Every structure is written in structure tokens, then in C-alpha cells.
Amino acid sequence: MDNIEKKLQSYSKEEFEVPQKVHYRVQYTLKNKEKSKEWPLIKKLVTMMASLIVIFIGSISVYAVCGGTIEGKPIIEWLGIKFSSEYEEYKVNVEGQKLTNNNGTSISLTDTVCDEGFTILEFDVNLSDEDKEKLKIGEPILTEEYMNIPPEEISLTADEKAKVIEEYGEKLIDSIYVSLNNELITDEMGTYLNGLNNYSIIIDGENYWIRPRSAQTTTKISDNEYKIYQLYFLTDKELGDKKEFTISLNNIVIEANETQFNSEEVYLPIDGQFDVSVSKEKAIENTKIFVPECEEVKNKNMTKKIEKVIDTPLQTIVKVSTIYENVSLKSLTDNKRDDYIDIIEYMAYNENGTKLGTFSYETKRTITYEDGTVEEWEQGDIGTSKNFENANMELTEYIIIEKNKENSKITIELKEQHESKPFGKFEFCLND
């Protein structure tokens, strides 16, 4: 419990911000969970989360304000990467893909962009005046009610509430999020989305769960108009050797990016389904795939090596395999141990020493126990609570590196998350 409390205290208030739908599910779980000695702390945490309903929805969701046009390319600063200046050259126009609800709000799938590393779907959203008012676009995040309510009634100290007001007191509800392939459920705990962050994607009729490889950005044109960029990092795990495939999107719901204090989440379901053919053929024509001659990186009981580099016109993608030997449950969970397995961070530089934006993710994590039993765990997770030793863990990861015209040689430095200095590096040339 002491460790939990210290961890909670180390977080900023922003890190407690959760969507209302998550709050509902936490409440439901707690309501049906046998109470334990941790109950008072958990309940306090849930109350704190609920009191800060200043919501940031989506696996990664950012927005920018501009005017007069619904064009451009997605710049996902939150991911740390920018797309190549050639982005527009690889856009494919989509026609006839428009859905409208009874209030006149519409969402149109307008363009796709696809290469060996990602697929982006571009949407135009036009809110009717009625639905704009339902989402409370343009209204303050913190209501007058919140301003006047005593802090102890929402389980905050006076200083904590003052910080919330300082941070959000002048902010407005000013953007939207589009949920895709997440069922909208209504039960005794309220109405909420069964699934978050658009981690579900249907490819050629088959459903895939791609946590955490989904991102969405929103460009606001006006209170009624938005450009949505929905990005999926797709690999051969989902696509195999496919160069063309169909993405299906249903259970489409529009919501505001923020919810006012003490307000229900407002959902705007859009009936119908998008089915769009996507091709990476054009990008493949200008893509180079090779296995670089670079040394493996070793640290403690870990060995990492580059399986291949995919240099597309839009991004450079590095596939990395990792083996950890003699893994135990304690080495995965106890950060005070010398053999603790920490998160590995990647930093990329070009030949001029310019730091390049990177984004990395796992696509596979397997554990082989001492008796030979093999389990596949969820990416980034510890998939068991049973005590074990002398196991081997294997990871498959991808590193997305920002495209830069000066990139002829790439250096990728590796470091443990809690350390300040790298312990090793990969180096390879792109132009050989």
C-alpha cells in the first residue's frame, strides 16, 4: 500500500484525468468486487478521478485550430513524429463514404494514406447546430457549480481544487473525438463505450486488437466543422503480405473531448458502416527493405537485434527482436532488483546529429517457462500472477523514425527508462 500511495502522490493531477466511461467501468468493477483493505484508497482515487472530469479521450488525441480549409497532413506532436513532406503525394481520394444522423450531423471518409508502417483515414465531420449544443462546444469545462462547490464534497483539498481551477478555469470544450468499432453500451452503470482508443480494427472482415497502435488527431475548422485523422500502425502481424485490404468501421460515435463537471458524457451515434479499400502499392514502389549489418545490443540478460529496416517515402520503420533470458516474475515487477526489466527507450539521430522524432511499440510478447510451456501476453503487460523463474521472454517491436531529407545514416541509442545515459546503439546507412 505504501508503494501505491507514493506512486499516486508522484503523479500530477492531469494523470488522474479519465474519460467518464472509464469512471463508470471502475465504479461498476468496484461495486461488484469484494471489499478489501485497499478499498478506501481505491474509492478515494475513483472519487478524485471523477472530480477532475477534464477529459482527454483517445489513445493519443490532439487538436489544432485553423481556419477556412479542411486540408493538410496530420502532425502528431504527441507521438513525437512528423510526417514526411511527401504525405500529400500518397493520398488516395475516397468517394461515396458519408454517414448522417437524424439531426443532420455527418461524417465523411474522404482520403486514405497507406505505406508499410501505417494507415491513415481522413474524415470530415460537420456537426448540426443541435448536436453542437448537445456536446456543449464553446462552453466552459468547469461550470459555475464546480466553482462554488466546497472542495471537501469532491474529496479535494482547497489547494487541489485551486490548482484545477487555475489549470482549467478559462478553458472551453473545444474539440471532438470519433470513436470507431467500440460498442455503445447502456446498463445499470450508465452509458459508455465498450472499448477505448480505437484499438479495434476490422481488416477484410477479421477483427484485430492493436493496442497501443492507434492514434487520432483533430483539426478544428469551426465549432461545427472538424478534420479527423485516424492513424493505425499496421504490420505484417495483421496484414501478412497483403498490399491491398479493406478496412470496415462500425459503431461510430462522436463525442466531445471534454466533459463538464457533474455532467453525463454525451454520445452522438452515427448509424451505418464504412468499408474502404486501402492500398500501399504506390508507397511500396518507392520503399526500400533491407537487413542492416549492425551489431546486436546486449545489456544484462537482454539481447536486441534489428530484423529489418523498411524505408518508405513517409517514414523509416525498424523491426527489432528482443530476447530476455532467465526471467522471473520478480525481475519483471521489482524495480529494486539488479535484474529488473525496465522499459527500453529509443532515441534516433541522423548523420548530422539532429535528433529525429521516434515512436516505438510492441506487436508481440511471449514467455517460455522453464518446463517449456509457452504463453503469449498482451503487449507491454505481465500476463500472469503466478511466481516463476528461469523463463525466456521474447518481444517483437517496431520503431517509427521521422523522415528527414538529410537522413542517410541513422543512429538509434537505447536506454532504460529510469537511466539517463544510453547503454548501447544501432547504426545503419539508408543509402547503401
C-alpha positions as CSV (number, residue, x, y, z in Angstrom):
1,M,0.0,0.0,0.0
2,D,2.8,2.4,0.8
3,N,4.2,1.9,-2.7
4,I,0.8,2.6,-4.3
5,E,0.4,5.8,-2.2
6,K,3.9,7.0,-3.1
7,K,3.2,6.3,-6.8
8,L,-0.1,8.2,-6.7
9,Q,1.5,11.1,-4.9
10,S,4.1,11.3,-7.6
11,Y,1.5,11.8,-10.4
12,S,0.3,15.2,-11.4
13,K,-3.4,15.9,-11.4
14,E,-3.5,15.6,-15.2
15,E,-2.5,12.0,-14.9
16,F,-5.7,11.3,-13.0
17,E,-7.9,12.6,-15.7
18,V,-10.0,9.8,-17.1
19,P,-13.0,9.6,-19.5
20,Q,-16.4,9.3,-17.9
21,K,-16.9,5.9,-19.5
22,V,-13.8,4.7,-17.7
23,H,-15.2,6.1,-14.4
24,Y,-18.4,4.1,-15.0
25,R,-16.5,0.9,-15.5
26,V,-14.3,1.5,-12.5
27,Q,-17.4,2.1,-10.4
28,Y,-19.0,-1.0,-11.7
29,T,-16.0,-3.1,-11.0
30,L,-15.6,-1.7,-7.5
31,K,-19.3,-2.2,-6.9
32,N,-19.2,-5.9,-7.7
33,K,-15.7,-6.5,-6.2
34,E,-15.2,-7.9,-2.8
35,K,-14.1,-5.1,-0.5
36,S,-10.5,-5.4,0.8
37,K,-8.2,-3.4,2.9
38,E,-7.3,-1.4,-0.2
39,W,-10.9,-0.3,-0.7
40,P,-10.6,3.1,1.0
41,L,-7.7,4.1,-1.2
42,I,-9.3,2.9,-4.4
43,K,-12.5,4.6,-3.6
44,K,-10.6,7.8,-2.9
45,L,-8.8,7.5,-6.2
46,V,-12.0,6.9,-8.1
47,T,-13.6,10.0,-6.5
48,M,-10.5,12.1,-7.4
49,M,-10.7,10.9,-11.0
50,A,-14.4,11.7,-11.1
51,S,-13.8,15.2,-9.7
52,L,-11.4,16.0,-12.5
53,I,-13.6,15.2,-15.4
54,V,-11.5,17.2,-17.8
55,I,-11.2,14.5,-20.4
56,F,-8.5,13.7,-22.9
57,I,-10.0,10.9,-25.0
58,G,-8.2,8.5,-27.3
59,S,-5.0,6.6,-27.3
60,I,-3.4,9.8,-28.5
61,S,-5.7,12.6,-29.4
62,V,-4.6,16.2,-30.1
63,Y,-6.2,19.1,-32.0
64,A,-5.2,22.3,-33.6
65,V,-7.2,25.3,-34.6
66,C,-7.0,26.7,-38.0
67,G,-9.5,28.4,-40.4
68,G,-11.0,28.2,-43.8
69,T,-9.9,24.8,-45.1
70,I,-10.1,21.1,-44.3
71,E,-6.8,20.1,-45.8
72,G,-3.3,19.3,-44.6
73,K,-1.4,16.5,-43.1
74,P,-1.6,15.0,-39.6
75,I,1.3,16.2,-37.3
76,I,1.1,14.0,-34.3
77,E,3.3,16.0,-32.0
78,W,2.2,14.0,-29.0
79,L,3.8,10.9,-30.6
80,G,6.9,12.9,-31.3
81,I,6.9,12.3,-35.0
82,K,6.0,14.4,-38.1
83,F,5.0,13.0,-41.4
84,S,7.1,13.4,-44.5
85,S,6.5,16.4,-46.8
86,E,5.6,13.8,-49.4
87,Y,2.4,12.9,-47.5
88,E,0.1,14.6,-49.9
89,E,1.5,12.7,-52.9
90,Y,0.4,9.4,-51.4
91,K,-3.2,10.4,-50.5
92,V,-6.0,8.4,-52.2
93,N,-9.3,10.1,-52.6
94,V,-12.4,8.2,-51.3
95,E,-15.9,9.0,-52.7
96,G,-19.3,8.0,-51.6
97,Q,-18.5,7.3,-48.0
98,K,-20.7,9.6,-46.0
99,L,-23.0,8.8,-43.0
100,T,-25.6,11.2,-41.4
101,N,-27.6,11.0,-38.2
102,N,-31.2,12.2,-37.7
103,N,-30.1,15.6,-36.5
104,G,-28.1,16.3,-39.7
105,T,-24.6,15.7,-38.3
106,S,-22.5,14.0,-40.9
107,I,-19.1,12.2,-41.1
108,S,-17.4,11.6,-44.4
109,L,-14.4,9.4,-45.1
110,T,-12.5,11.4,-47.7
111,D,-9.0,10.1,-48.1
112,T,-6.6,7.3,-47.2
113,V,-2.8,7.2,-46.9
114,C,-1.0,3.8,-46.5
115,D,2.5,2.5,-46.5
116,E,4.4,-0.4,-44.9
117,G,4.1,1.1,-41.4
118,F,0.8,2.8,-41.0
119,T,-2.6,3.6,-42.5
120,I,-4.3,6.9,-42.1
121,L,-8.0,7.5,-42.7
122,E,-9.1,11.1,-43.1
123,F,-12.6,12.2,-42.2
124,D,-14.6,15.4,-42.4
125,V,-17.1,15.9,-39.6
126,N,-19.9,18.5,-39.8
127,L,-22.0,19.0,-36.6
128,S,-25.5,20.2,-36.8
129,D,-26.3,23.2,-34.5
130,E,-28.4,20.9,-32.4
131,D,-25.6,18.4,-31.8
132,K,-23.1,21.1,-31.3
133,E,-25.2,22.3,-28.4
134,K,-25.6,18.8,-27.1
135,L,-21.8,18.4,-26.9
136,K,-21.6,21.9,-25.3
137,I,-19.0,23.0,-27.8
138,G,-17.8,26.5,-26.7
139,E,-18.9,26.2,-23.1
140,P,-16.5,26.3,-20.2
141,I,-15.1,23.0,-18.9
142,L,-15.6,24.0,-15.3
143,T,-19.1,25.0,-14.5
144,E,-20.3,27.7,-12.1
145,E,-21.5,24.8,-9.9
146,Y,-17.9,23.4,-9.7
147,M,-16.5,26.8,-8.8
148,N,-19.0,27.2,-5.9
149,I,-18.9,23.6,-4.5
150,P,-16.9,23.1,-1.3
151,P,-13.7,21.1,-2.2
152,E,-14.3,18.5,0.6
153,E,-17.5,17.5,-1.2
154,I,-15.5,16.3,-4.2
155,S,-12.7,14.8,-2.0
156,L,-10.2,17.5,-2.8
157,T,-8.3,19.9,-0.5
158,A,-8.7,23.6,-1.1
159,D,-5.2,23.8,-2.7
160,E,-6.0,20.9,-5.0
161,K,-9.2,22.5,-6.2
162,A,-7.5,25.8,-6.7
163,K,-4.9,24.1,-8.9
164,V,-7.7,22.6,-11.0
165,I,-9.4,26.0,-11.4
166,E,-6.0,27.6,-12.3
167,E,-5.4,25.0,-15.0
168,Y,-8.9,24.7,-16.5
169,G,-10.9,27.7,-15.2
170,E,-10.7,29.6,-18.5
171,K,-10.7,26.6,-20.9
172,L,-13.6,25.7,-23.1
173,I,-14.9,22.5,-24.6
174,D,-13.4,23.0,-28.0
175,S,-12.8,19.7,-29.9
176,I,-14.3,16.3,-30.7
177,Y,-13.3,12.7,-30.8
178,V,-14.7,10.0,-33.1
179,S,-14.9,6.5,-31.6
180,L,-14.7,3.6,-34.1
181,N,-15.6,-0.1,-33.7
182,N,-16.4,0.5,-30.0
183,E,-19.9,-0.7,-29.0
184,L,-22.0,1.9,-27.1
185,I,-23.5,0.2,-24.1
186,T,-26.2,1.2,-21.6
187,D,-26.6,-0.7,-18.4
188,E,-27.1,-0.1,-14.7
189,M,-23.9,2.0,-14.6
190,G,-24.9,4.3,-17.3
191,T,-23.9,4.7,-21.0
192,Y,-20.4,4.2,-22.0
193,L,-18.2,2.8,-24.8
194,N,-17.1,-0.8,-24.5
195,G,-13.6,-0.2,-25.5
196,L,-11.4,2.8,-25.7
197,N,-8.8,4.4,-28.0
198,N,-10.0,2.8,-31.3
199,Y,-7.8,-0.3,-30.6
200,S,-10.2,-2.4,-32.6
201,I,-9.9,-2.6,-36.4
202,I,-11.7,-4.8,-38.9
203,I,-9.5,-5.9,-41.8
204,D,-11.0,-8.0,-44.6
205,G,-13.8,-9.0,-42.2
206,E,-11.5,-10.1,-39.3
207,N,-11.3,-8.1,-36.1
208,Y,-7.8,-7.2,-34.7
209,W,-6.9,-5.7,-31.4
210,I,-3.9,-3.4,-31.9
211,R,-3.3,-1.8,-28.5
212,P,-1.4,0.6,-28.4
213,R,-1.1,1.3,-32.1
214,S,-3.9,3.7,-32.7
215,A,-3.9,7.5,-32.7
216,Q,-6.2,10.3,-33.7
217,T,-5.7,14.0,-34.3
218,T,-8.4,16.6,-34.8
219,T,-8.1,19.9,-36.7
220,K,-10.9,22.3,-35.8
221,I,-12.2,24.4,-38.6
222,S,-15.1,26.0,-36.7
223,D,-17.4,25.0,-33.9
224,N,-19.3,22.9,-36.4
225,E,-16.5,21.6,-38.7
226,Y,-13.6,19.3,-37.9
227,K,-11.0,17.3,-39.8
228,I,-10.2,13.9,-38.2
229,Y,-7.1,11.9,-38.9
230,Q,-7.4,8.3,-37.6
231,L,-4.0,6.6,-37.7
232,Y,-3.3,2.8,-37.3
233,F,0.1,1.4,-37.1
234,L,-0.3,-1.9,-39.0
235,T,2.4,-4.6,-39.5
236,D,2.7,-8.0,-41.1
237,K,1.1,-9.4,-37.9
238,E,-2.3,-8.0,-39.2
239,L,-1.6,-7.7,-43.0
240,G,0.8,-10.6,-43.8
241,D,1.9,-10.0,-47.4
242,K,-1.3,-8.0,-48.3
243,K,-0.7,-5.0,-50.5
244,E,-4.4,-4.2,-50.7
245,F,-7.1,-4.7,-48.0
246,T,-10.5,-3.5,-46.8
247,I,-11.0,-1.7,-43.5
248,S,-14.5,-1.7,-42.0
249,L,-15.6,0.7,-39.4
250,N,-18.9,0.5,-37.5
251,N,-20.3,1.6,-34.1
252,I,-19.3,5.1,-35.0
253,V,-19.8,7.6,-32.1
254,I,-18.9,11.3,-31.9
255,E,-18.3,12.9,-28.5
256,A,-16.6,16.0,-27.1
257,N,-13.0,15.8,-26.0
258,E,-14.0,17.1,-22.6
259,T,-17.0,16.7,-20.3
260,Q,-18.1,19.3,-17.8
261,F,-18.0,18.7,-14.1
262,N,-21.1,16.7,-12.9
263,S,-22.3,16.2,-16.4
264,E,-23.1,12.9,-18.3
265,E,-20.9,12.1,-21.3
266,V,-22.8,13.0,-24.5
267,Y,-22.6,10.5,-27.3
268,L,-23.8,11.0,-30.9
269,P,-24.1,7.6,-32.6
270,I,-24.0,7.5,-36.4
271,D,-25.8,4.6,-37.9
272,G,-24.1,2.7,-40.8
273,Q,-20.7,1.4,-41.7
274,F,-17.7,2.5,-43.7
275,D,-16.0,-0.1,-45.9
276,V,-12.9,1.3,-47.7
277,S,-10.3,-0.3,-49.9
278,V,-6.8,0.6,-48.9
279,S,-3.7,0.1,-50.9
280,K,0.0,0.5,-50.1
281,E,1.0,-0.3,-53.7
282,K,2.1,3.3,-54.5
283,A,4.3,3.6,-51.4
284,I,5.8,0.1,-52.0
285,E,7.1,1.2,-55.3
286,N,9.4,3.7,-53.5
287,T,10.1,1.6,-50.4
288,K,13.4,0.0,-49.6
289,I,13.5,-3.0,-47.3
290,F,16.9,-4.4,-46.1
291,V,18.6,-6.1,-43.2
292,P,21.4,-3.8,-42.0
293,E,24.8,-5.0,-41.0
294,C,24.8,-3.8,-37.4
295,E,25.8,-5.5,-34.2
296,E,23.4,-6.8,-31.7
297,V,22.9,-4.8,-28.5
298,K,23.3,-6.6,-25.2
299,N,22.5,-5.3,-21.7
300,K,22.2,-7.6,-18.6
301,N,20.2,-10.6,-19.7
302,M,18.8,-8.9,-22.8
303,T,19.8,-9.1,-26.4
304,K,18.3,-6.9,-29.1
305,K,18.8,-7.1,-32.9
306,I,17.4,-5.4,-35.9
307,E,15.4,-7.8,-38.1
308,K,14.9,-5.4,-40.9
309,V,14.6,-1.7,-41.9
310,I,11.7,-0.5,-44.0
311,D,12.5,2.9,-45.5
312,T,9.3,4.2,-47.1
313,P,8.7,7.6,-48.7
314,L,6.9,8.7,-45.5
315,Q,8.7,7.0,-42.6
316,T,11.6,4.8,-41.7
317,I,10.5,1.7,-39.8
318,V,12.8,-0.6,-37.9
319,K,11.7,-4.0,-36.8
320,V,13.5,-5.2,-33.6
321,S,13.5,-8.6,-31.9
322,T,14.4,-8.9,-28.2
323,I,15.3,-12.0,-26.1
324,Y,15.4,-11.8,-22.3
325,E,17.0,-14.9,-20.6
326,N,16.4,-16.2,-17.1
327,V,13.3,-14.0,-16.5
328,S,11.4,-14.3,-13.2
329,L,8.2,-12.7,-12.0
330,K,10.3,-10.6,-9.6
331,S,12.6,-9.4,-12.3
332,L,9.5,-8.1,-14.1
333,T,7.9,-6.4,-11.1
334,D,10.6,-5.4,-8.5
335,N,12.4,-2.3,-9.7
336,K,14.9,-2.6,-6.8
337,R,16.4,-5.7,-8.2
338,D,19.6,-5.7,-10.3
339,D,17.9,-7.8,-12.9
340,Y,14.8,-5.7,-13.1
341,I,13.5,-5.5,-16.7
342,D,12.9,-1.8,-17.4
343,I,11.1,-0.2,-20.3
344,I,13.7,0.5,-23.1
345,E,13.5,3.9,-24.8
346,Y,14.8,4.6,-28.3
347,M,16.4,7.9,-29.5
348,A,17.3,8.4,-33.1
349,Y,19.7,10.8,-34.8
350,N,20.8,11.4,-38.4
351,E,24.4,11.8,-39.6
352,N,24.4,15.4,-38.6
353,G,23.4,14.6,-35.0
354,T,19.9,16.0,-35.5
355,K,17.5,14.3,-33.1
356,L,14.6,12.6,-35.0
357,G,11.1,12.0,-33.7
358,T,10.5,8.4,-32.8
359,F,7.6,6.2,-31.7
360,S,8.0,2.6,-30.7
361,Y,5.5,-0.2,-29.9
362,E,5.3,-3.9,-29.3
363,T,3.4,-6.2,-31.6
364,K,4.2,-9.5,-29.8
365,R,5.3,-10.6,-26.3
366,T,5.8,-14.3,-25.5
367,I,7.1,-16.1,-22.4
368,T,8.6,-19.6,-22.4
369,Y,8.6,-21.1,-18.9
370,E,11.2,-23.5,-17.5
371,D,9.0,-26.5,-18.3
372,G,8.7,-25.5,-22.0
373,T,5.1,-24.0,-21.7
374,V,4.7,-21.0,-24.0
375,E,2.2,-18.1,-23.4
376,E,1.6,-15.0,-25.4
377,W,1.0,-12.0,-23.3
378,E,-0.7,-8.7,-24.1
379,Q,1.8,-6.2,-25.4
380,G,3.5,-4.4,-22.6
381,D,1.8,-6.5,-19.9
382,I,2.7,-9.1,-17.4
383,G,0.2,-11.9,-18.3
384,T,0.4,-13.9,-15.1
385,S,0.4,-13.5,-11.3
386,K,2.0,-16.9,-10.7
387,N,5.5,-17.0,-9.4
388,F,8.1,-18.3,-11.9
389,E,11.8,-18.3,-12.6
390,N,14.2,-19.3,-15.4
391,A,11.9,-18.3,-18.2
392,N,12.7,-16.7,-21.5
393,M,10.8,-13.7,-22.8
394,E,10.7,-12.6,-26.5
395,L,9.4,-9.3,-27.9
396,T,8.8,-8.0,-31.3
397,E,8.9,-4.2,-31.6
398,Y,8.8,-1.6,-34.3
399,I,10.4,1.8,-34.2
400,I,9.0,4.6,-36.4
401,I,11.5,7.2,-37.2
402,E,10.7,10.7,-38.6
403,K,11.6,11.1,-42.2
404,N,14.2,13.8,-42.9
405,K,15.8,14.5,-46.3
406,E,19.2,14.6,-44.6
407,N,18.8,11.1,-43.3
408,S,21.5,8.9,-44.9
409,K,22.8,7.3,-41.7
410,I,20.7,6.6,-38.7
411,T,21.9,6.0,-35.1
412,I,19.5,4.6,-32.6
413,E,20.5,4.9,-28.9
414,L,18.9,2.6,-26.3
415,K,18.5,3.4,-22.6
416,E,16.5,2.1,-19.7
417,Q,13.7,4.4,-18.8
418,H,15.0,5.1,-15.3
419,E,18.5,5.8,-16.5
420,S,19.9,9.0,-18.0
421,K,22.6,7.5,-20.3
422,P,22.3,5.1,-23.2
423,F,23.8,1.6,-22.8
424,G,24.1,0.8,-26.5
425,K,23.2,1.8,-30.0
426,F,22.4,0.6,-33.5
427,E,23.9,2.3,-36.6
428,F,23.0,1.7,-40.2
429,C,23.0,3.6,-43.5
430,L,19.9,4.2,-45.6
431,N,21.6,5.0,-49.0
432,D,23.9,1.9,-49.4
